[in-house]
């Protein structure tokens, strides 16, 4: 025989916890740039942002978007931190440091502060490099920048016309047999 008071108490506790669960989960899902945790230093983050902005810059027309406006730089940081092996992460960090040092040597400025043309020149050298770590670094960042841009919500919905459920459901339609 079940105790009604105990059953009622359990139902109230369960429904109360179900109501507060979305609020509790929402406070852990904040991923704004101000709270973004990354293993990259601020200089490395700026260099990654500069690379993404060089590969896919925002257009000059109103409403045109680029890699930075859809958050590709943050995507790259999370992707490299969470999805790649330690040796790849170390190579990325070493190449970011070398790229920034190269920019300072050639253009007397950090990579992030160089002009678009100067950054393109530096990345062009990496793309044609015979040094395997440099070439791997460039190939990885180029391909992941493109993937991050093409799979961003804004690009998918506004430019690629992606719909989660394509077509429309028509219920109760007569079927001719």
Secondary structure as GFF3:
##gff-version 3
##sequence-region A 1 177
A	DSSP	alpha_helix	4	28	.	.	.	ID=ss1
A	DSSP	three_ten_helix	33	35	.	.	.	ID=ss2
A	DSSP	alpha_helix	42	55	.	.	.	ID=ss3
A	DSSP	alpha_helix	72	83	.	.	.	ID=ss4
A	DSSP	alpha_helix	86	107	.	.	.	ID=ss5
A	DSSP	three_ten_helix	111	113	.	.	.	ID=ss6
A	DSSP	alpha_helix	116	127	.	.	.	ID=ss7
A	DSSP	alpha_helix	132	150	.	.	.	ID=ss8
A	DSSP	alpha_helix	153	154	.	.	.	ID=ss9
A	DSSP	pi_helix	155	159	.	.	.	ID=ss10
###
